Amino acid sequence: MRLSNISYSKLSVMMENSMLKGLPKFSVRTDVICAGCQYGKAHQLSYEKSKYKSKEPLELIHSDVLGPVIDW
């Protein structure tokens, strides 16, 4: 989990040089791209123009209500 989303080439170097204690030896495929890399490089489309316009301060508030995604 601490390696996060490391590239396949760096993972291969770490395995070959035994740089990480407990990292098992396994074959690393170089002909695929992981889904996390694809999502991380994706661009978000613009939002639609808002139908609401506030007339006073704090009449319309945008907030993030998702909360923590990863529970450490």
PDB file with SEQRES, HELIX, SHEET and CRYST1 records, atoms N, CA, C and O in Angstrom:
SEQRES   1 A   72  MET ARG LEU SER ASN ILE SER TYR SER LYS LEU SER VAL          
SEQRES   2 A   72  MET MET GLU ASN SER MET LEU LYS GLY LEU PRO LYS PHE          
SEQRES   3 A   72  SER VAL ARG THR ASP VAL ILE CYS ALA GLY CYS GLN TYR          
SEQRES   4 A   72  GLY LYS ALA HIS GLN LEU SER TYR GLU LYS SER LYS TYR          
SEQRES   5 A   72  LYS SER LYS GLU PRO LEU GLU LEU ILE HIS SER ASP VAL          
SEQRES   6 A   72  LEU GLY PRO VAL ILE ASP TRP                                  
HELIX    1 AA1 TYR A    8  GLU A   16  1                                   9    
HELIX    2 AA2 ALA A   35  LYS A   41  1                                   7    
CRYST1    1.000    1.000    1.000  90.00  90.00  90.00 P 1           1          
ATOM      1  N   MET A   1       0.831  -1.193   0.000  1.00  0.00           N  
ATOM      2  CA  MET A   1       0.000   0.000   0.000  1.00  0.00           C  
ATOM      3  C   MET A   1       0.870   1.249   0.000  1.00  0.00           C  
ATOM      4  O   MET A   1       0.486   2.270  -0.572  1.00  0.00           O  
ATOM      5  N   ARG A   2       2.016   1.183   0.622  1.00  0.00           N  
ATOM      6  CA  ARG A   2       2.847   2.374   0.703  1.00  0.00           C  
ATOM      7  C   ARG A   2       3.507   2.719  -0.613  1.00  0.00           C  
ATOM      8  O   ARG A   2       3.924   3.862  -0.804  1.00  0.00           O  
ATOM      9  N   LEU A   3       3.618   1.764  -1.533  1.00  0.00           N  
ATOM     10  CA  LEU A   3       4.218   2.068  -2.823  1.00  0.00           C  
ATOM     11  C   LEU A   3       3.273   2.870  -3.696  1.00  0.00           C  
ATOM     12  O   LEU A   3       3.694   3.459  -4.692  1.00  0.00           O  
ATOM     13  N   SER A   4       2.034   2.899  -3.342  1.00  0.00           N  
ATOM     14  CA  SER A   4       1.023   3.642  -4.092  1.00  0.00           C  
ATOM     15  C   SER A   4       0.938   3.085  -5.497  1.00  0.00           C  
ATOM     16  O   SER A   4       0.695   1.890  -5.663  1.00  0.00           O  
ATOM     17  N   ASN A   5       1.128   3.900  -6.504  1.00  0.00           N  
ATOM     18  CA  ASN A   5       1.000   3.458  -7.882  1.00  0.00           C  
ATOM     19  C   ASN A   5       2.354   3.601  -8.570  1.00  0.00           C  
ATOM     20  O   ASN A   5       2.573   4.542  -9.332  1.00  0.00           O  
ATOM     21  N   ILE A   6       3.248   2.677  -8.301  1.00  0.00           N  
ATOM     22  CA  ILE A   6       4.608   2.737  -8.839  1.00  0.00           C  
ATOM     23  C   ILE A   6       4.627   2.140 -10.247  1.00  0.00           C  
ATOM     24  O   ILE A   6       3.848   1.236 -10.549  1.00  0.00           O  
ATOM     25  N   SER A   7       5.510   2.640 -11.103  1.00  0.00           N  
ATOM     26  CA  SER A   7       5.578   2.147 -12.479  1.00  0.00           C  
ATOM     27  C   SER A   7       6.153   0.738 -12.510  1.00  0.00           C  
ATOM     28  O   SER A   7       6.862   0.326 -11.592  1.00  0.00           O  
ATOM     29  N   TYR A   8       5.843   0.005 -13.569  1.00  0.00           N  
ATOM     30  CA  TYR A   8       6.316  -1.364 -13.708  1.00  0.00           C  
ATOM     31  C   TYR A   8       7.843  -1.416 -13.801  1.00  0.00           C  
ATOM     32  O   TYR A   8       8.467  -2.327 -13.259  1.00  0.00           O  
ATOM     33  N   SER A   9       8.440  -0.445 -14.484  1.00  0.00           N  
ATOM     34  CA  SER A   9       9.902  -0.467 -14.632  1.00  0.00           C  
ATOM     35  C   SER A   9      10.585  -0.249 -13.280  1.00  0.00           C  
ATOM     36  O   SER A   9      11.585  -0.907 -12.991  1.00  0.00           O  
ATOM     37  N   LYS A  10      10.076   0.646 -12.459  1.00  0.00           N  
ATOM     38  CA  LYS A  10      10.663   0.878 -11.141  1.00  0.00           C  
ATOM     39  C   LYS A  10      10.437  -0.320 -10.226  1.00  0.00           C  
ATOM     40  O   LYS A  10      11.296  -0.651  -9.409  1.00  0.00           O  
ATOM     41  N   LEU A  11       9.300  -0.961 -10.360  1.00  0.00           N  
ATOM     42  CA  LEU A  11       9.018  -2.156  -9.579  1.00  0.00           C  
ATOM     43  C   LEU A  11      10.000  -3.275  -9.942  1.00  0.00           C  
ATOM     44  O   LEU A  11      10.463  -4.003  -9.064  1.00  0.00           O  
ATOM     45  N   SER A  12      10.317  -3.412 -11.229  1.00  0.00           N  
ATOM     46  CA  SER A  12      11.284  -4.416 -11.678  1.00  0.00           C  
ATOM     47  C   SER A  12      12.661  -4.156 -11.077  1.00  0.00           C  
ATOM     48  O   SER A  12      13.322  -5.085 -10.611  1.00  0.00           O  
ATOM     49  N   VAL A  13      13.099  -2.889 -11.085  1.00  0.00           N  
ATOM     50  CA  VAL A  13      14.404  -2.533 -10.521  1.00  0.00           C  
ATOM     51  C   VAL A  13      14.436  -2.852  -9.036  1.00  0.00           C  
ATOM     52  O   VAL A  13      15.435  -3.368  -8.536  1.00  0.00           O  
ATOM     53  N   MET A  14      13.362  -2.553  -8.328  1.00  0.00           N  
ATOM     54  CA  MET A  14      13.304  -2.821  -6.888  1.00  0.00           C  
ATOM     55  C   MET A  14      13.398  -4.319  -6.604  1.00  0.00           C  
ATOM     56  O   MET A  14      14.044  -4.727  -5.639  1.00  0.00           O  
ATOM     57  N   MET A  15      12.751  -5.146  -7.447  1.00  0.00           N  
ATOM     58  CA  MET A  15      12.808  -6.598  -7.249  1.00  0.00           C  
ATOM     59  C   MET A  15      14.195  -7.133  -7.566  1.00  0.00           C  
ATOM     60  O   MET A  15      14.737  -7.936  -6.807  1.00  0.00           O  
ATOM     61  N   GLU A  16      14.781  -6.690  -8.690  1.00  0.00           N  
ATOM     62  CA  GLU A  16      16.093  -7.190  -9.106  1.00  0.00           C  
ATOM     63  C   GLU A  16      17.176  -6.858  -8.080  1.00  0.00           C  
ATOM     64  O   GLU A  16      18.068  -7.672  -7.841  1.00  0.00           O  
ATOM     65  N   ASN A  17      17.108  -5.683  -7.477  1.00  0.00           N  
ATOM     66  CA  ASN A  17      18.128  -5.237  -6.536  1.00  0.00           C  
ATOM     67  C   ASN A  17      17.758  -5.492  -5.076  1.00  0.00           C  
ATOM     68  O   ASN A  17      18.461  -5.042  -4.171  1.00  0.00           O  
ATOM     69  N   SER A  18      16.673  -6.199  -4.843  1.00  0.00           N  
ATOM     70  CA  SER A  18      16.185  -6.494  -3.484  1.00  0.00           C  
ATOM     71  C   SER A  18      16.172  -5.232  -2.620  1.00  0.00           C  
ATOM     72  O   SER A  18      16.710  -5.222  -1.513  1.00  0.00           O  
ATOM     73  N   MET A  19      15.564  -4.191  -3.129  1.00  0.00           N  
ATOM     74  CA  MET A  19      15.553  -2.891  -2.456  1.00  0.00           C  
ATOM     75  C   MET A  19      14.467  -2.774  -1.400  1.00  0.00           C  
ATOM     76  O   MET A  19      14.512  -1.868  -0.568  1.00  0.00           O  
ATOM     77  N   LEU A  20      13.493  -3.673  -1.419  1.00  0.00           N  
ATOM     78  CA  LEU A  20      12.383  -3.581  -0.484  1.00  0.00           C  
ATOM     79  C   LEU A  20      12.220  -4.911   0.234  1.00  0.00           C  
ATOM     80  O   LEU A  20      11.970  -5.937  -0.398  1.00  0.00           O  
ATOM     81  N   LYS A  21      12.361  -4.891   1.537  1.00  0.00           N  
ATOM     82  CA  LYS A  21      12.248  -6.107   2.329  1.00  0.00           C  
ATOM     83  C   LYS A  21      10.828  -6.667   2.242  1.00  0.00           C  
ATOM     84  O   LYS A  21       9.856  -5.949   2.478  1.00  0.00           O  
ATOM     85  N   GLY A  22      10.716  -7.936   1.907  1.00  0.00           N  
ATOM     86  CA  GLY A  22       9.419  -8.598   1.835  1.00  0.00           C  
ATOM     87  C   GLY A  22       8.752  -8.525   0.472  1.00  0.00           C  
ATOM     88  O   GLY A  22       7.678  -9.093   0.278  1.00  0.00           O  
ATOM     89  N   LEU A  23       9.382  -7.827  -0.484  1.00  0.00           N  
ATOM     90  CA  LEU A  23       8.797  -7.749  -1.826  1.00  0.00           C  
ATOM     91  C   LEU A  23       9.060  -9.060  -2.550  1.00  0.00           C  
ATOM     92  O   LEU A  23      10.217  -9.406  -2.791  1.00  0.00           O  
ATOM     93  N   PRO A  24       8.007  -9.799  -2.902  1.00  0.00           N  
ATOM     94  CA  PRO A  24       8.222 -11.089  -3.568  1.00  0.00           C  
ATOM     95  C   PRO A  24       8.715 -10.885  -4.995  1.00  0.00           C  
ATOM     96  O   PRO A  24       8.493  -9.834  -5.596  1.00  0.00           O  
ATOM     97  N   LYS A  25       9.382 -11.896  -5.525  1.00  0.00           N  
ATOM     98  CA  LYS A  25       9.843 -11.870  -6.924  1.00  0.00           C  
ATOM     99  C   LYS A  25       8.707 -12.396  -7.789  1.00  0.00           C  
ATOM    100  O   LYS A  25       8.190 -13.485  -7.543  1.00  0.00           O  
ATOM    101  N   PHE A  26       8.325 -11.639  -8.783  1.00  0.00           N  
ATOM    102  CA  PHE A  26       7.303 -12.072  -9.723  1.00  0.00           C  
ATOM    103  C   PHE A  26       7.576 -11.418 -11.063  1.00  0.00           C  
ATOM    104  O   PHE A  26       8.329 -10.448 -11.141  1.00  0.00           O  
ATOM    105  N   SER A  27       6.970 -11.941 -12.116  1.00  0.00           N  
ATOM    106  CA  SER A  27       7.211 -11.382 -13.447  1.00  0.00           C  
ATOM    107  C   SER A  27       6.357 -10.123 -13.615  1.00  0.00           C  
ATOM    108  O   SER A  27       5.178 -10.091 -13.263  1.00  0.00           O  
ATOM    109  N   VAL A  28       6.990  -9.103 -14.158  1.00  0.00           N  
ATOM    110  CA  VAL A  28       6.314  -7.824 -14.370  1.00  0.00           C  
ATOM    111  C   VAL A  28       6.017  -7.686 -15.849  1.00  0.00           C  
ATOM    112  O   VAL A  28       6.920  -7.755 -16.683  1.00  0.00           O  
ATOM    113  N   ARG A  29       4.761  -7.494 -16.167  1.00  0.00           N  
ATOM    114  CA  ARG A  29       4.359  -7.348 -17.561  1.00  0.00           C  
ATOM    115  C   ARG A  29       4.588  -5.909 -18.006  1.00  0.00           C  
ATOM    116  O   ARG A  29       4.174  -4.964 -17.334  1.00  0.00           O  
ATOM    117  N   THR A  30       5.246  -5.757 -19.134  1.00  0.00           N  
ATOM    118  CA  THR A  30       5.503  -4.410 -19.654  1.00  0.00           C  
ATOM    119  C   THR A  30       4.599  -4.080 -20.835  1.00  0.00           C  
ATOM    120  O   THR A  30       4.675  -2.985 -21.393  1.00  0.00           O  
ATOM    121  N   ASP A  31       3.743  -5.027 -21.217  1.00  0.00           N  
ATOM    122  CA  ASP A  31       2.877  -4.808 -22.374  1.00  0.00           C  
ATOM    123  C   ASP A  31       1.485  -4.299 -21.981  1.00  0.00           C  
ATOM    124  O   ASP A  31       0.602  -4.203 -22.834  1.00  0.00           O  
ATOM    125  N   VAL A  32       1.282  -3.975 -20.711  1.00  0.00           N  
ATOM    126  CA  VAL A  32      -0.017  -3.484 -20.252  1.00  0.00           C  
ATOM    127  C   VAL A  32       0.161  -2.190 -19.460  1.00  0.00           C  
ATOM    128  O   VAL A  32       1.238  -1.908 -18.935  1.00  0.00           O  
ATOM    129  N   ILE A  33      -0.898  -1.426 -19.389  1.00  0.00           N  
ATOM    130  CA  ILE A  33      -0.918  -0.209 -18.582  1.00  0.00           C  
ATOM    131  C   ILE A  33      -1.975  -0.411 -17.518  1.00  0.00           C  
ATOM    132  O   ILE A  33      -3.103  -0.795 -17.829  1.00  0.00           O  
ATOM    133  N   CYS A  34      -1.627  -0.159 -16.265  1.00  0.00           N  
ATOM    134  CA  CYS A  34      -2.596  -0.409 -15.192  1.00  0.00           C  
ATOM    135  C   CYS A  34      -3.736   0.614 -15.237  1.00  0.00           C  
ATOM    136  O   CYS A  34      -3.560   1.731 -15.724  1.00  0.00           O  
ATOM    137  N   ALA A  35      -4.886   0.226 -14.733  1.00  0.00           N  
ATOM    138  CA  ALA A  35      -6.065   1.090 -14.747  1.00  0.00           C  
ATOM    139  C   ALA A  35      -5.836   2.357 -13.930  1.00  0.00           C  
ATOM    140  O   ALA A  35      -6.308   3.429 -14.310  1.00  0.00           O  
ATOM    141  N   GLY A  36      -5.112   2.249 -12.802  1.00  0.00           N  
ATOM    142  CA  GLY A  36      -4.834   3.421 -11.972  1.00  0.00           C  
ATOM    143  C   GLY A  36      -4.059   4.489 -12.720  1.00  0.00           C  
ATOM    144  O   GLY A  36      -4.322   5.681 -12.560  1.00  0.00           O  
ATOM    145  N   CYS A  37      -3.096   4.061 -13.544  1.00  0.00           N  
ATOM    146  CA  CYS A  37      -2.331   5.024 -14.351  1.00  0.00           C  
ATOM    147  C   CYS A  37      -3.237   5.712 -15.372  1.00  0.00           C  
ATOM    148  O   CYS A  37      -3.132   6.919 -15.593  1.00  0.00           O  
ATOM    149  N   GLN A  38      -4.116   4.944 -15.983  1.00  0.00           N  
ATOM    150  CA  GLN A  38      -5.015   5.521 -16.978  1.00  0.00           C  
ATOM    151  C   GLN A  38      -5.961   6.533 -16.340  1.00  0.00           C  
ATOM    152  O   GLN A  38      -6.168   7.615 -16.889  1.00  0.00           O  
ATOM    153  N   TYR A  39      -6.537   6.194 -15.185  1.00  0.00           N  
ATOM    154  CA  TYR A  39      -7.437   7.121 -14.504  1.00  0.00           C  
ATOM    155  C   TYR A  39      -6.692   8.364 -14.016  1.00  0.00           C  
ATOM    156  O   TYR A  39      -7.223   9.473 -14.059  1.00  0.00           O  
ATOM    157  N   GLY A  40      -5.465   8.167 -13.557  1.00  0.00           N  
ATOM    158  CA  GLY A  40      -4.687   9.288 -13.040  1.00  0.00           C  
ATOM    159  C   GLY A  40      -4.323  10.309 -14.099  1.00  0.00           C  
ATOM    160  O   GLY A  40      -4.130  11.485 -13.790  1.00  0.00           O  
ATOM    161  N   LYS A  41      -4.226   9.874 -15.338  1.00  0.00           N  
ATOM    162  CA  LYS A  41      -3.860  10.776 -16.425  1.00  0.00           C  
ATOM    163  C   LYS A  41      -5.076  11.291 -17.192  1.00  0.00           C  
ATOM    164  O   LYS A  41      -4.935  12.100 -18.110  1.00  0.00           O  
ATOM    165  N   ALA A  42      -6.252  10.832 -16.825  1.00  0.00           N  
ATOM    166  CA  ALA A  42      -7.470  11.268 -17.511  1.00  0.00           C  
ATOM    167  C   ALA A  42      -7.821  12.696 -17.124  1.00  0.00           C  
ATOM    168  O   ALA A  42      -7.542  13.132 -16.007  1.00  0.00           O  
ATOM    169  N   HIS A  43      -8.422  13.405 -18.034  1.00  0.00           N  
ATOM    170  CA  HIS A  43      -8.856  14.768 -17.770  1.00  0.00           C  
ATOM    171  C   HIS A  43     -10.360  14.786 -17.545  1.00  0.00           C  
ATOM    172  O   HIS A  43     -11.104  14.055 -18.199  1.00  0.00           O  
ATOM    173  N   GLN A  44     -10.792  15.606 -16.636  1.00  0.00           N  
ATOM    174  CA  GLN A  44     -12.210  15.704 -16.348  1.00  0.00           C  
ATOM    175  C   GLN A  44     -12.841  16.724 -17.294  1.00  0.00           C  
ATOM    176  O   GLN A  44     -12.276  17.789 -17.544  1.00  0.00           O  
ATOM    177  N   LEU A  45     -13.997  16.389 -17.804  1.00  0.00           N  
ATOM    178  CA  LEU A  45     -14.711  17.312 -18.675  1.00  0.00           C  
ATOM    179  C   LEU A  45     -15.253  18.479 -17.857  1.00  0.00           C  
ATOM    180  O   LEU A  45     -15.470  18.357 -16.652  1.00  0.00           O  
ATOM    181  N   SER A  46     -15.464  19.587 -18.510  1.00  0.00           N  
ATOM    182  CA  SER A  46     -16.004  20.765 -17.834  1.00  0.00           C  
ATOM    183  C   SER A  46     -17.427  20.508 -17.369  1.00  0.00           C  
ATOM    184  O   SER A  46     -18.169  19.743 -17.986  1.00  0.00           O  
ATOM    185  N   TYR A  47     -17.793  21.154 -16.279  1.00  0.00           N  
ATOM    186  CA  TYR A  47     -19.158  21.046 -15.779  1.00  0.00           C  
ATOM    187  C   TYR A  47     -20.086  21.915 -16.621  1.00  0.00           C  
ATOM    188  O   TYR A  47     -19.653  22.866 -17.272  1.00  0.00           O  
ATOM    189  N   GLU A  48     -21.371  21.567 -16.594  1.00  0.00           N  
ATOM    190  CA  GLU A  48     -22.358  22.384 -17.299  1.00  0.00           C  
ATOM    191  C   GLU A  48     -22.467  23.745 -16.622  1.00  0.00           C  
ATOM    192  O   GLU A  48     -22.158  23.888 -15.439  1.00  0.00           O  
ATOM    193  N   LYS A  49     -22.896  24.715 -17.364  1.00  0.00           N  
ATOM    194  CA  LYS A  49     -23.121  26.045 -16.798  1.00  0.00           C  
ATOM    195  C   LYS A  49     -24.237  25.936 -15.758  1.00  0.00           C  
ATOM    196  O   LYS A  49     -25.266  25.309 -16.011  1.00  0.00           O  
ATOM    197  N   SER A  50     -24.036  26.533 -14.619  1.00  0.00           N  
ATOM    198  CA  SER A  50     -25.008  26.434 -13.536  1.00  0.00           C  
ATOM    199  C   SER A  50     -26.299  27.166 -13.882  1.00  0.00           C  
ATOM    200  O   SER A  50     -26.278  28.230 -14.500  1.00  0.00           O  
ATOM    201  N   LYS A  51     -27.424  26.577 -13.472  1.00  0.00           N  
ATOM    202  CA  LYS A  51     -28.723  27.202 -13.698  1.00  0.00           C  
ATOM    203  C   LYS A  51     -29.070  28.162 -12.565  1.00  0.00           C  
ATOM    204  O   LYS A  51     -30.025  28.933 -12.662  1.00  0.00           O  
ATOM    205  N   TYR A  52     -28.287  28.108 -11.492  1.00  0.00           N  
ATOM    206  CA  TYR A  52     -28.566  28.913 -10.310  1.00  0.00           C  
ATOM    207  C   TYR A  52     -27.505  29.987 -10.137  1.00  0.00           C  
ATOM    208  O   TYR A  52     -26.317  29.742 -10.342  1.00  0.00           O  
ATOM    209  N   LYS A  53     -27.938  31.154  -9.765  1.00  0.00           N  
ATOM    210  CA  LYS A  53     -27.013  32.240  -9.475  1.00  0.00           C  
ATOM    211  C   LYS A  53     -27.447  32.861  -8.153  1.00  0.00           C  
ATOM    212  O   LYS A  53     -28.601  33.257  -7.990  1.00  0.00           O  
ATOM    213  N   SER A  54     -26.516  32.941  -7.218  1.00  0.00           N  
ATOM    214  CA  SER A  54     -26.879  33.476  -5.908  1.00  0.00           C  
ATOM    215  C   SER A  54     -27.028  34.989  -5.969  1.00  0.00           C  
ATOM    216  O   SER A  54     -26.349  35.671  -6.737  1.00  0.00           O  
ATOM    217  N   LYS A  55     -27.914  35.484  -5.158  1.00  0.00           N  
ATOM    218  CA  LYS A  55     -28.157  36.919  -5.093  1.00  0.00           C  
ATOM    219  C   LYS A  55     -27.542  37.521  -3.836  1.00  0.00           C  
ATOM    220  O   LYS A  55     -27.354  38.734  -3.751  1.00  0.00           O  
ATOM    221  N   GLU A  56     -27.224  36.658  -2.846  1.00  0.00           N  
ATOM    222  CA  GLU A  56     -26.634  37.096  -1.584  1.00  0.00           C  
ATOM    223  C   GLU A  56     -25.457  36.180  -1.235  1.00  0.00           C  
ATOM    224  O   GLU A  56     -25.400  35.044  -1.707  1.00  0.00           O  
ATOM    225  N   PRO A  57     -24.521  36.661  -0.416  1.00  0.00           N  
ATOM    226  CA  PRO A  57     -23.438  35.789   0.030  1.00  0.00           C  
ATOM    227  C   PRO A  57     -23.986  34.580   0.808  1.00  0.00           C  
ATOM    228  O   PRO A  57     -24.930  34.707   1.588  1.00  0.00           O  
ATOM    229  N   LEU A  58     -23.398  33.450   0.588  1.00  0.00           N  
ATOM    230  CA  LEU A  58     -23.740  32.171   1.236  1.00  0.00           C  
ATOM    231  C   LEU A  58     -25.122  31.631   0.868  1.00  0.00           C  
ATOM    232  O   LEU A  58     -25.623  30.721   1.528  1.00  0.00           O  
ATOM    233  N   GLU A  59     -25.729  32.169  -0.156  1.00  0.00           N  
ATOM    234  CA  GLU A  59     -27.021  31.642  -0.594  1.00  0.00           C  
ATOM    235  C   GLU A  59     -26.837  30.306  -1.320  1.00  0.00           C  
ATOM    236  O   GLU A  59     -27.689  29.422  -1.228  1.00  0.00           O  
ATOM    237  N   LEU A  60     -25.740  30.168  -2.027  1.00  0.00           N  
ATOM    238  CA  LEU A  60     -25.432  28.938  -2.752  1.00  0.00           C  
ATOM    239  C   LEU A  60     -24.043  28.497  -2.320  1.00  0.00           C  
ATOM    240  O   LEU A  60     -23.070  29.227  -2.510  1.00  0.00           O  
ATOM    241  N   ILE A  61     -23.944  27.301  -1.737  1.00  0.00           N  
ATOM    242  CA  ILE A  61     -22.678  26.815  -1.203  1.00  0.00           C  
ATOM    243  C   ILE A  61     -22.328  25.495  -1.884  1.00  0.00           C  
ATOM    244  O   ILE A  61     -23.170  24.604  -1.999  1.00  0.00           O  
ATOM    245  N   HIS A  62     -21.088  25.378  -2.332  1.00  0.00           N  
ATOM    246  CA  HIS A  62     -20.571  24.137  -2.905  1.00  0.00           C  
ATOM    247  C   HIS A  62     -19.643  23.508  -1.868  1.00  0.00           C  
ATOM    248  O   HIS A  62     -18.777  24.190  -1.319  1.00  0.00           O  
ATOM    249  N   SER A  63     -19.812  22.234  -1.599  1.00  0.00           N  
ATOM    250  CA  SER A  63     -18.942  21.583  -0.622  1.00  0.00           C  
ATOM    251  C   SER A  63     -18.686  20.137  -1.025  1.00  0.00           C  
ATOM    252  O   SER A  63     -19.440  19.544  -1.796  1.00  0.00           O  
ATOM    253  N   ASP A  64     -17.620  19.594  -0.491  1.00  0.00           N  
ATOM    254  CA  ASP A  64     -17.252  18.205  -0.722  1.00  0.00           C  
ATOM    255  C   ASP A  64     -17.829  17.377   0.424  1.00  0.00           C  
ATOM    256  O   ASP A  64     -17.380  17.498   1.564  1.00  0.00           O  
ATOM    257  N   VAL A  65     -18.807  16.548   0.130  1.00  0.00           N  
ATOM    258  CA  VAL A  65     -19.459  15.764   1.179  1.00  0.00           C  
ATOM    259  C   VAL A  65     -19.103  14.283   1.102  1.00  0.00           C  
ATOM    260  O   VAL A  65     -19.714  13.466   1.791  1.00  0.00           O  
ATOM    261  N   LEU A  66     -18.113  13.923   0.264  1.00  0.00           N  
ATOM    262  CA  LEU A  66     -17.749  12.518   0.109  1.00  0.00           C  
ATOM    263  C   LEU A  66     -17.067  11.967   1.340  1.00  0.00           C  
ATOM    264  O   LEU A  66     -17.344  10.836   1.741  1.00  0.00           O  
ATOM    265  N   GLY A  67     -16.178  12.741   1.951  1.00  0.00           N  
ATOM    266  CA  GLY A  67     -15.466  12.262   3.122  1.00  0.00           C  
ATOM    267  C   GLY A  67     -14.221  11.497   2.738  1.00  0.00           C  
ATOM    268  O   GLY A  67     -13.883  11.436   1.556  1.00  0.00           O  
ATOM    269  N   PRO A  68     -13.523  10.904   3.708  1.00  0.00           N  
ATOM    270  CA  PRO A  68     -12.283  10.185   3.380  1.00  0.00           C  
ATOM    271  C   PRO A  68     -12.569   8.933   2.557  1.00  0.00           C  
ATOM    272  O   PRO A  68     -13.486   8.170   2.860  1.00  0.00           O  
ATOM    273  N   VAL A  69     -11.777   8.739   1.522  1.00  0.00           N  
ATOM    274  CA  VAL A  69     -11.951   7.576   0.654  1.00  0.00           C  
ATOM    275  C   VAL A  69     -11.136   6.401   1.171  1.00  0.00           C  
ATOM    276  O   VAL A  69     -11.578   5.254   1.096  1.00  0.00           O  
ATOM    277  N   ILE A  70      -9.945   6.682   1.697  1.00  0.00           N  
ATOM    278  CA  ILE A  70      -9.077   5.622   2.207  1.00  0.00           C  
ATOM    279  C   ILE A  70      -9.045   5.703   3.726  1.00  0.00           C  
ATOM    280  O   ILE A  70      -8.802   6.766   4.298  1.00  0.00           O  
ATOM    281  N   ASP A  71      -9.290   4.588   4.363  1.00  0.00           N  
ATOM    282  CA  ASP A  71      -9.255   4.536   5.820  1.00  0.00           C  
ATOM    283  C   ASP A  71      -7.948   3.897   6.243  1.00  0.00           C  
ATOM    284  O   ASP A  71      -7.813   2.677   6.154  1.00  0.00           O  
ATOM    285  N   TRP A  72      -6.986   4.676   6.699  1.00  0.00           N  
ATOM    286  CA  TRP A  72      -5.674   4.163   7.121  1.00  0.00           C  
ATOM    287  C   TRP A  72      -5.830   3.635   8.484  1.00  0.00           C  
ATOM    288  O   TRP A  72      -4.865   3.143   9.069  1.00  0.00           O  
TER     289      TRP A  72                                                      
END                                                                             
